[in-house]
Amino acid sequence: MAKDKQALVYALSAIVLWSTVATAFKIALEYVNFAQLVFFASGISVVIFFIAAIIERNSKLLFSLCKKTHNTL
């Protein structure tokens, strides 16, 4: 029963956050063009990803993946 309640909380949180993001993008598009908005959103998500990797102490894994990807190009 506890897992059902936890799943419900996660689902409702996802719905609320997703609708908030859509509204934020609609408002942001009034001030910047689409390309700028995508650029800033991508940049912020990369920064948050790196911060999360550093907090979880997975930075070595992250940089090893970057090296492997770079060597295949």
Secondary structure as UniProt FT lines:
FT   HELIX           2..28
FT   TURN            29..31
FT   HELIX           34..55
FT   TURN            56..57
FT   HELIX           59..72
//
